Amino acid sequence: MKVHVRALINDIYHQILNDQRHNKIVLLDYREVSEREFGEWSMGYIPEIAMTAPVNLKYSSNKSFDPYNMSGPSAHKFLVHLSKIVNVV
């Protein structure tokens, strides 16, 4: 079962890579997870606002979101934190 799910996720990732609407794609982390963490949180644009600057500083060296300068674990913690404070639709 794990191999099948892994293959499906890899296929989706490759579709994103090959989609011309996406650019500068960076894989921050790649690992198996034991449970779903973002099941209730839809993907969406989060503007840089006063609420997100302290969160950016907590997990990176900059108050602006810059995934290119974040480690995989920091990016994960950043997303978990945002999922709790920002309502994304």
Secondary structure, 3 states (H helix, E strand, C coil): CHHHHHHHHHHHHHHHHHCCCCCCCCCCCCCCCCCCCCCCCCCCCCCCCCCCHHHHHHHCCCCCCCHHHCCHHHHHHHHHHHHHHCCCC
